């Protein structure tokens, strides 16, 4: 089964939910490691998405500047 691709906003929302659970101490020890691992994966995804978006925008701007 293929992994569902999530959007940046969905990833941020999930990170926020995990943080809220941590702050409210709603996670037991058995869930803690899994949630921290998931949050780390989501943060990596978000950073990568931001970096790629920045590169795309810079490429567009560079193309526009050269075309003027």
GIKA-V806485 format. One record per helix or strand of 2 or more residues. SS is the DSSP state (@ for helix, = for strand). FROM is the first residue (numbers start at 1). TO is the last residue. Records with the same first field share a line. If there is no record, write none. Layout:
SS = FROM-TO  FROM-TO
This chain:
@ = 8-23  29-67
